[in-house]
Amino acid sequence: MVVHLLQQRQCKGNLIMTTKHFTANVISATKVVPAGKFENSKASGVWDLSEQFDLVKGGNWPNIGNPATRALFAGGYGGGATDTVDTLLLASAGNATDFGNLTSGRYYLSSGGAASSTRAVYAGGANNDGDRQNIIEYFTFASTGNGTDFGDIASTAQSMAGCSSSTRGIFAGGET
Amino acid sequence: MAYVDTIQFITMASAGNATDFGNLSAGRLRTAGFSSTTRGIISGGMNSDADNQNILEYVTMSSAGNATDFGDLTVARRSMAGLSSATRGITAGGQIPGGRSNVIDYVTIASTGNASDFGNLTADAANVAACANTITGLISGGNFDGNPSRADVIQSITIASTGNTTDFGDLTVAKRHHGGASPAAASVQG
């Protein structure tokens, strides 16, 4: 995290405010000790109240922003079973763009895909003929592209619920 | 054709077939799912008698087993979307008898209890999909009043507060019965 440290210094008798840029940990056990005099040097430590006041007043206090999380919306019914996968970033409003394609057009997918920090996984659904599917496939958030086979659910099914922890995905209920 | 109560799981990091995890309290379809790093919650849906359900039940993600009662949605419905931050789970829209719902309700995932009102979608909608990070939830597509076939609308909410959705953008094509995914609750602790 880069913070911009507002500094006071004297110049010909006048108080001048300048900005220095540091890579900082906002909270740690020791006081701020910049590793160098110039911008982008490291400054780990605790920001004391006067330092924080200057940073806040200067509009430079670092905030935890809206993470640039990628969202995917896959498949569905768009006049027929679609294989389109849309993507967008949750941090900024805007229209979706193409991410890739499911291995086949399906709707009634697991209502929420299961997701880890790196993968989105979709299961089941119905094809354009209305036939239920047992497909599990995944996408890697970091790179656009088409779905890759992951494995199979126990039997063909549609309209399941999906959710996940960082390590496990579950698919519940549905119609077989 | 059968409405099933089965819960299956996969290990995200390694491809393979799904394995039995446990069972819901009853067979239901068109439920919504959301999760924290520790709990998965299944909400609403429709049972084999075609009755919409207000059931919220949960599983502990790390240990296989049957679902346990969590509480109730504010409105029984099916074909909703589920999304969550690491702490708050949200169920949005859905099909109700005679129409669609604009209801968004929420629960605190770490505790149990009934859902509370969060706000409303821009219009009554069902068959929507959702995803989220720790801050923003998106609800997309679906059947909307005024656009009953399918919509390309993407709406957003701020998960930590309550309120109605606002316009975020559009899908590349109008669709319904799709799936949303994002690495939110799974990867980032709020």
Chai-1 contact restraints between the chains, C-beta under 6 A:
chainA,res_idxA,chainB,res_idxB,connection_type,confidence,min_distance_angstrom,max_distance_angstrom,comment,restraint_id
A,N66,B,I135,contact,1.0,0.0,6.0,A-B,restraint_1
A,P67,B,N133,contact,1.0,0.0,6.0,A-B,restraint_2
A,T69,B,N133,contact,1.0,0.0,6.0,A-B,restraint_3
A,T69,B,S182,contact,1.0,0.0,6.0,A-B,restraint_4
A,A71,B,C131,contact,1.0,0.0,6.0,A-B,restraint_5
A,A71,B,L138,contact,1.0,0.0,6.0,A-B,restraint_6
A,A71,B,S182,contact,1.0,0.0,6.0,A-B,restraint_7
A,L72,B,A181,contact,1.0,0.0,6.0,A-B,restraint_8
A,F73,B,A129,contact,1.0,0.0,6.0,A-B,restraint_9
A,F73,B,S140,contact,1.0,0.0,6.0,A-B,restraint_10
A,F73,B,H178,contact,1.0,0.0,6.0,A-B,restraint_11
A,F73,B,G180,contact,1.0,0.0,6.0,A-B,restraint_12
A,A74,B,G179,contact,1.0,0.0,6.0,A-B,restraint_13
A,G75,B,H178,contact,1.0,0.0,6.0,A-B,restraint_14
A,G76,B,K175,contact,1.0,0.0,6.0,A-B,restraint_15
A,G76,B,R176,contact,1.0,0.0,6.0,A-B,restraint_16
A,G76,B,H177,contact,1.0,0.0,6.0,A-B,restraint_17
A,G76,B,H178,contact,1.0,0.0,6.0,A-B,restraint_18
A,Y77,B,R176,contact,1.0,0.0,6.0,A-B,restraint_19
A,Y77,B,H177,contact,1.0,0.0,6.0,A-B,restraint_20
A,G78,B,V173,contact,1.0,0.0,6.0,A-B,restraint_21
A,G78,B,K175,contact,1.0,0.0,6.0,A-B,restraint_22
A,T82,B,K175,contact,1.0,0.0,6.0,A-B,restraint_23
A,T84,B,V173,contact,1.0,0.0,6.0,A-B,restraint_24
A,D86,B,L171,contact,1.0,0.0,6.0,A-B,restraint_25
A,D86,B,T172,contact,1.0,0.0,6.0,A-B,restraint_26
A,L90,B,N133,contact,1.0,0.0,6.0,A-B,restraint_27
A,L90,B,T136,contact,1.0,0.0,6.0,A-B,restraint_28
A,A93,B,F168,contact,1.0,0.0,6.0,A-B,restraint_29
A,A93,B,G169,contact,1.0,0.0,6.0,A-B,restraint_30
A,G94,B,G169,contact,1.0,0.0,6.0,A-B,restraint_31
A,N95,B,G169,contact,1.0,0.0,6.0,A-B,restraint_32
A,N95,B,D170,contact,1.0,0.0,6.0,A-B,restraint_33
A,A96,B,L171,contact,1.0,0.0,6.0,A-B,restraint_34
A,A96,B,T172,contact,1.0,0.0,6.0,A-B,restraint_35
A,Y107,B,H177,contact,1.0,0.0,6.0,A-B,restraint_36
A,Y108,B,H177,contact,1.0,0.0,6.0,A-B,restraint_37
A,L109,B,G179,contact,1.0,0.0,6.0,A-B,restraint_38
A,S110,B,G179,contact,1.0,0.0,6.0,A-B,restraint_39
A,S111,B,A32,contact,1.0,0.0,6.0,A-B,restraint_40
A,G112,B,G33,contact,1.0,0.0,6.0,A-B,restraint_41
A,G112,B,G82,contact,1.0,0.0,6.0,A-B,restraint_42
A,G113,B,G179,contact,1.0,0.0,6.0,A-B,restraint_43
A,G113,B,A181,contact,1.0,0.0,6.0,A-B,restraint_44
A,A115,B,A181,contact,1.0,0.0,6.0,A-B,restraint_45
A,A115,B,P183,contact,1.0,0.0,6.0,A-B,restraint_46
A,A115,B,A186,contact,1.0,0.0,6.0,A-B,restraint_47
A,S116,B,M12,contact,1.0,0.0,6.0,A-B,restraint_48
A,S116,B,A186,contact,1.0,0.0,6.0,A-B,restraint_49
A,S117,B,P183,contact,1.0,0.0,6.0,A-B,restraint_50
A,S117,B,S187,contact,1.0,0.0,6.0,A-B,restraint_51
A,R119,B,M12,contact,1.0,0.0,6.0,A-B,restraint_52
A,A120,B,A181,contact,1.0,0.0,6.0,A-B,restraint_53
A,Y122,B,G179,contact,1.0,0.0,6.0,A-B,restraint_54
A,F141,B,P183,contact,1.0,0.0,6.0,A-B,restraint_55
A,F150,B,A15,contact,1.0,0.0,6.0,A-B,restraint_56
A,G151,B,A15,contact,1.0,0.0,6.0,A-B,restraint_57
A,G151,B,G16,contact,1.0,0.0,6.0,A-B,restraint_58
A,G151,B,N17,contact,1.0,0.0,6.0,A-B,restraint_59
A,D152,B,N17,contact,1.0,0.0,6.0,A-B,restraint_60
A,I153,B,Q8,contact,1.0,0.0,6.0,A-B,restraint_61
A,I153,B,A18,contact,1.0,0.0,6.0,A-B,restraint_62
A,A154,B,Q8,contact,1.0,0.0,6.0,A-B,restraint_63
A,A154,B,A18,contact,1.0,0.0,6.0,A-B,restraint_64
A,S159,B,L29,contact,1.0,0.0,6.0,A-B,restraint_65
A,S159,B,R30,contact,1.0,0.0,6.0,A-B,restraint_66
A,A161,B,T31,contact,1.0,0.0,6.0,A-B,restraint_67
A,A161,B,A32,contact,1.0,0.0,6.0,A-B,restraint_68
A,A161,B,G33,contact,1.0,0.0,6.0,A-B,restraint_69
A,A161,B,I42,contact,1.0,0.0,6.0,A-B,restraint_70
A,G162,B,G33,contact,1.0,0.0,6.0,A-B,restraint_71
A,C163,B,G33,contact,1.0,0.0,6.0,A-B,restraint_72
A,C163,B,F34,contact,1.0,0.0,6.0,A-B,restraint_73
A,C163,B,S35,contact,1.0,0.0,6.0,A-B,restraint_74
A,C163,B,G40,contact,1.0,0.0,6.0,A-B,restraint_75
A,S164,B,S35,contact,1.0,0.0,6.0,A-B,restraint_76
A,S164,B,A186,contact,1.0,0.0,6.0,A-B,restraint_77
A,S165,B,T37,contact,1.0,0.0,6.0,A-B,restraint_78
A,S165,B,M61,contact,1.0,0.0,6.0,A-B,restraint_79
A,S165,B,A186,contact,1.0,0.0,6.0,A-B,restraint_80
A,S166,B,T37,contact,1.0,0.0,6.0,A-B,restraint_81
A,S166,B,A186,contact,1.0,0.0,6.0,A-B,restraint_82
A,S166,B,S187,contact,1.0,0.0,6.0,A-B,restraint_83
A,T167,B,M12,contact,1.0,0.0,6.0,A-B,restraint_84
A,R168,B,F9,contact,1.0,0.0,6.0,A-B,restraint_85
A,R168,B,M61,contact,1.0,0.0,6.0,A-B,restraint_86
A,G169,B,I10,contact,1.0,0.0,6.0,A-B,restraint_87
A,G169,B,M12,contact,1.0,0.0,6.0,A-B,restraint_88
A,I170,B,I7,contact,1.0,0.0,6.0,A-B,restraint_89
A,I170,B,F9,contact,1.0,0.0,6.0,A-B,restraint_90
A,I170,B,F21,contact,1.0,0.0,6.0,A-B,restraint_91
A,I170,B,G40,contact,1.0,0.0,6.0,A-B,restraint_92
A,F171,B,Q8,contact,1.0,0.0,6.0,A-B,restraint_93
A,A172,B,I7,contact,1.0,0.0,6.0,A-B,restraint_94
A,A172,B,L24,contact,1.0,0.0,6.0,A-B,restraint_95
A,A172,B,I42,contact,1.0,0.0,6.0,A-B,restraint_96
A,G173,B,L24,contact,1.0,0.0,6.0,A-B,restraint_97
A,G173,B,R28,contact,1.0,0.0,6.0,A-B,restraint_98
A,G173,B,L29,contact,1.0,0.0,6.0,A-B,restraint_99
A,G173,B,T31,contact,1.0,0.0,6.0,A-B,restraint_100
A,G174,B,V4,contact,1.0,0.0,6.0,A-B,restraint_101
A,G174,B,L29,contact,1.0,0.0,6.0,A-B,restraint_102
A,E175,B,Y3,contact,1.0,0.0,6.0,A-B,restraint_103
A,E175,B,L29,contact,1.0,0.0,6.0,A-B,restraint_104
A,T176,B,A2,contact,1.0,0.0,6.0,A-B,restraint_105
A,T176,B,V4,contact,1.0,0.0,6.0,A-B,restraint_106
